[in-house]
Amino acid sequence: MPGDVATVPPADAAGLFVRRVSGADGGAPVTIPRTPAREAAERELSKGEYHRDDPSLLNRILDWLWDHISSLLHSAAQASPGGWVGLTAIVCLVVLLAVALRLRLGSPRPGPVSDSGTLFDKGPRSAAEHRAAAEAHATAERWDQALQERMRAIVRSLEERALLDHRPGRTADEAAVEADRALPGHGEELRSAARSFDEVTYAGRDSDSSSYAAVRDLDRALQRARPLLPDSAAAPASGALVAQQVRAGGPDADAPDGGGS
């Protein structure tokens, strides 16, 4: 009837629309409303054979990221002095600063094995066992572990000699301060060894053969050192006081004979 709209199956909508435009069928043109024609075309184009060469999801994500990065770089180049040359100089400066910080601070590592920062992270071992472990690490050039084990050997040796009390929660710095009282001639070396232990264990800095050798030599020197006991410090002072009293004719000295004629 005049004014009616032809009903066309969706699968043939696009083809009939083309035939209406071209007049290839030689008949009266078929009129299809705009919305059904668009929907039919969308359904047709959504078929798999039209998308065989489409980029994958990963490629689309990478393209999206690259577009945003390019946009950011372009905006930064426009905002930086000198355009792209200035931006390149800024990027090079940032990279150089990052390399300098990496060389200065060392590689990042996991946090300390103990939250309290204690010196010993495992069960009790003797000083000899710690020394053997340190030498094994040094032979394999694992300088970080070698230095840690050698510092533990120093503290355990002082505990075995009763120069330090056995205290599980002791830190390397505390051990150095306490050992300085019994071995005052090695206080600076003890504090330096404690700092090296802390830097390796908690700051993530790399050790080397010279740092390990310094702690090893300190361990050997402490084994030969004679401790300063409380009585040994008072004995020389008391002896000097007695000698001074004798020379000055103190109250315990014999009075000269004032006899007669």
C-alpha positions as CSV (number, residue, x, y, z in Angstrom):
1,M,0.0,0.0,0.0
2,P,1.2,3.6,-0.6
3,G,3.1,5.0,2.4
4,D,3.9,1.6,3.8
5,V,7.5,0.8,4.7
6,A,8.9,-2.4,3.4
7,T,9.9,-5.0,6.0
8,V,13.2,-6.5,5.2
9,P,15.0,-9.2,7.1
10,P,18.0,-7.8,9.1
11,A,20.5,-10.0,7.3
12,D,19.6,-8.5,3.9
13,A,19.2,-4.9,5.1
14,A,22.6,-3.7,4.0
15,G,22.4,-5.4,0.6
16,L,18.9,-4.1,-0.1
17,F,19.9,-0.7,0.9
18,V,22.8,-0.8,-1.6
19,R,20.5,-2.1,-4.3
20,R,18.0,0.7,-3.6
21,V,20.7,3.3,-4.1
22,S,22.2,1.7,-7.2
23,G,18.9,0.5,-8.7
24,A,20.6,-2.8,-9.6
25,D,17.4,-4.9,-9.4
26,G,15.6,-2.6,-11.9
27,G,12.6,-2.4,-9.7
28,A,11.1,0.3,-7.5
29,P,13.5,1.6,-4.8
30,V,13.2,0.0,-1.4
31,T,13.0,2.6,1.4
32,I,14.5,1.6,4.8
33,P,14.3,4.0,7.8
34,R,17.6,5.3,9.0
35,T,17.7,3.6,12.4
36,P,16.9,0.0,11.3
37,A,19.4,0.4,8.4
38,R,22.2,1.5,10.9
39,E,21.4,-1.3,13.2
40,A,21.4,-3.8,10.4
41,A,24.8,-2.5,9.2
42,E,26.2,-2.6,12.7
43,R,25.1,-6.2,13.1
44,E,26.6,-7.1,9.8
45,L,29.9,-5.4,10.6
46,S,30.1,-7.1,14.0
47,K,30.6,-10.5,12.5
48,G,34.0,-12.2,13.0
49,E,35.2,-12.1,9.4
50,Y,35.3,-8.3,9.5
51,H,37.6,-8.3,12.6
52,R,40.2,-10.9,11.8
53,D,43.0,-8.3,11.4
54,D,42.0,-6.2,14.4
55,P,44.8,-5.5,16.9
56,S,44.8,-7.6,20.1
57,L,43.7,-6.3,23.5
58,L,47.4,-6.0,24.5
59,N,48.2,-4.0,21.4
60,R,45.2,-1.7,22.0
61,I,46.4,-1.1,25.6
62,L,49.9,-0.4,24.4
63,D,48.6,2.0,21.8
64,W,46.5,3.8,24.4
65,L,49.5,4.1,26.7
66,W,51.8,5.4,24.0
67,D,49.2,8.0,22.9
68,H,49.0,9.3,26.4
69,I,52.8,9.3,26.9
70,S,53.3,11.1,23.6
71,S,50.7,13.6,24.7
72,L,52.4,14.2,28.0
73,L,55.9,14.5,26.4
74,H,54.5,16.9,23.9
75,S,53.0,19.0,26.6
76,A,56.2,18.9,28.7
77,A,58.3,19.9,25.7
78,Q,56.0,22.9,25.1
79,A,56.2,23.9,28.8
80,S,60.0,23.3,29.2
81,P,62.5,26.0,28.1
82,G,64.1,25.1,24.8
83,G,61.4,22.7,23.7
84,W,62.5,19.2,23.0
85,V,66.1,20.0,23.6
86,G,65.4,21.4,27.0
87,L,63.2,18.4,27.9
88,T,66.0,16.0,26.8
89,A,68.4,17.8,29.0
90,I,66.1,17.6,32.0
91,V,65.6,13.9,31.4
92,C,69.3,13.3,31.2
93,L,69.8,15.2,34.4
94,V,67.2,13.1,36.2
95,V,68.9,9.9,35.0
96,L,72.3,11.1,36.2
97,L,70.9,11.9,39.6
98,A,69.3,8.5,39.8
99,V,72.5,6.8,38.9
100,A,74.4,8.8,41.5
101,L,71.9,7.9,44.2
102,R,72.2,4.3,43.2
103,L,75.9,4.3,43.5
104,R,75.8,6.2,46.8
105,L,73.1,4.3,48.6
106,G,73.5,0.8,47.0
107,S,70.9,-1.5,45.6
108,P,67.6,-1.7,47.3
109,R,67.0,-4.8,49.5
110,P,64.3,-6.3,51.6
111,G,64.0,-4.9,55.1
112,P,65.9,-6.3,58.1
113,V,65.1,-9.8,59.1
114,S,64.4,-8.6,62.6
115,D,62.0,-5.7,63.4
116,S,63.9,-4.9,66.6
117,G,67.2,-4.4,64.8
118,T,69.0,-7.0,66.9
119,L,72.4,-8.4,66.1
120,F,71.6,-12.1,66.1
121,D,68.8,-13.2,63.8
122,K,69.1,-17.0,64.4
123,G,69.6,-19.3,67.3
124,P,72.7,-19.1,69.5
125,R,76.0,-20.2,67.9
126,S,79.5,-20.0,69.2
127,A,82.1,-17.5,68.1
128,A,84.0,-20.2,66.3
129,E,80.9,-21.1,64.3
130,H,80.3,-17.5,63.3
131,R,84.0,-17.2,62.2
132,A,83.8,-20.3,60.1
133,A,80.6,-19.0,58.4
134,A,82.3,-15.6,57.8
135,E,85.3,-17.3,56.2
136,A,83.1,-19.4,54.0
137,H,81.2,-16.4,52.8
138,A,84.5,-14.5,52.2
139,T,85.9,-17.4,50.2
140,A,82.8,-17.2,47.9
141,E,83.2,-13.3,47.9
142,R,79.9,-12.8,49.6
143,W,81.2,-9.8,51.5
144,D,77.9,-8.6,53.0
145,Q,77.3,-11.9,54.7
146,A,80.9,-12.3,55.6
147,L,81.0,-9.0,57.4
148,Q,77.8,-9.7,59.3
149,E,79.0,-13.1,60.5
150,R,82.4,-11.7,61.6
151,M,80.7,-8.9,63.6
152,R,78.5,-11.5,65.3
153,A,81.7,-13.5,66.0
154,I,83.2,-10.5,67.8
155,V,80.2,-10.0,70.0
156,R,79.8,-13.7,70.8
157,S,83.5,-14.0,71.6
158,L,83.2,-11.1,74.1
159,E,80.2,-12.8,75.7
160,E,82.1,-16.1,76.0
161,R,84.9,-14.2,77.7
162,A,82.4,-12.7,80.1
163,L,83.2,-9.2,78.9
164,L,79.6,-8.8,77.8
165,D,76.6,-10.3,79.4
166,H,74.4,-12.5,77.3
167,R,71.5,-10.3,76.1
168,P,69.4,-11.5,73.2
169,G,68.1,-8.1,72.1
170,R,71.5,-6.4,71.9
171,T,72.3,-4.4,68.8
172,A,75.7,-3.9,67.1
173,D,75.9,-0.3,68.4
174,E,75.1,-1.3,71.9
175,A,77.7,-4.1,71.8
176,A,80.3,-1.6,70.6
177,V,79.6,0.8,73.4
178,E,79.6,-1.9,76.1
179,A,82.8,-3.5,74.7
180,D,84.6,-0.2,74.7
181,R,84.4,-0.1,78.5
182,A,86.2,-3.4,78.8
183,L,88.6,-2.8,75.9
184,P,89.0,1.0,75.7
185,G,91.9,0.8,73.3
186,H,89.6,-0.5,70.5
187,G,86.6,1.7,70.9
188,E,86.9,3.5,67.6
189,E,87.4,0.2,65.7
190,L,84.4,-1.3,67.4
191,R,82.1,1.6,66.6
192,S,83.3,1.6,62.9
193,A,82.6,-2.2,62.7
194,A,79.1,-1.6,64.1
195,R,78.4,1.1,61.6
196,S,79.5,-1.2,58.8
197,F,77.2,-3.9,60.1
198,D,74.2,-1.5,60.2
199,E,74.9,-0.1,56.7
200,V,75.0,-3.6,55.2
201,T,72.1,-5.1,57.2
202,Y,69.7,-2.2,57.4
203,A,70.7,0.5,54.9
204,G,71.3,-1.9,52.0
205,R,74.8,-0.8,51.2
206,D,77.3,-3.2,49.6
207,S,80.4,-4.3,51.5
208,D,83.7,-5.3,49.9
209,S,86.9,-7.1,50.7
210,S,88.5,-4.2,52.5
211,S,85.5,-3.6,54.8
212,Y,85.5,-7.3,55.7
213,A,89.2,-7.3,56.3
214,A,88.9,-4.4,58.7
215,V,86.3,-6.3,60.8
216,R,88.3,-9.5,60.6
217,D,91.5,-7.8,61.8
218,L,89.6,-6.2,64.7
219,D,88.3,-9.7,65.7
220,R,91.8,-11.0,65.8
221,A,93.1,-8.1,67.7
222,L,90.3,-8.4,70.3
223,Q,91.2,-12.0,70.8
224,R,94.7,-11.0,71.8
225,A,93.7,-7.9,73.8
226,R,93.7,-8.0,77.6
227,P,90.6,-6.5,79.1
228,L,90.6,-3.6,81.6
229,L,89.1,-5.0,84.7
230,P,87.7,-2.7,87.5
231,D,90.4,-3.6,90.1
232,S,93.3,-3.2,87.6
233,A,92.4,0.4,87.1
234,A,92.5,1.2,90.8
235,A,95.7,-0.7,91.6
236,P,98.2,1.6,89.9
237,A,96.5,4.7,91.5
238,S,96.7,3.2,95.0
239,G,100.3,2.2,94.5
240,A,101.3,5.7,93.4
241,L,99.5,7.2,96.4
242,V,101.4,5.0,98.9
243,A,104.7,5.9,97.2
244,Q,103.9,9.6,97.4
245,Q,103.0,9.3,101.1
246,V,106.3,7.6,101.9
247,R,108.3,10.2,100.0
248,A,106.5,13.0,101.8
249,G,106.8,11.4,105.3
250,G,103.1,10.7,105.7
251,P,101.4,9.6,108.9
252,D,102.6,6.0,108.5
253,A,106.3,6.9,108.0
254,D,108.7,6.4,111.0
255,A,109.5,9.7,112.8
256,P,113.2,10.6,113.2
257,D,114.8,9.9,116.6
258,G,115.1,13.1,118.6
259,G,117.2,11.5,121.5
260,G,119.4,13.4,123.8
261,S,122.9,14.1,124.5
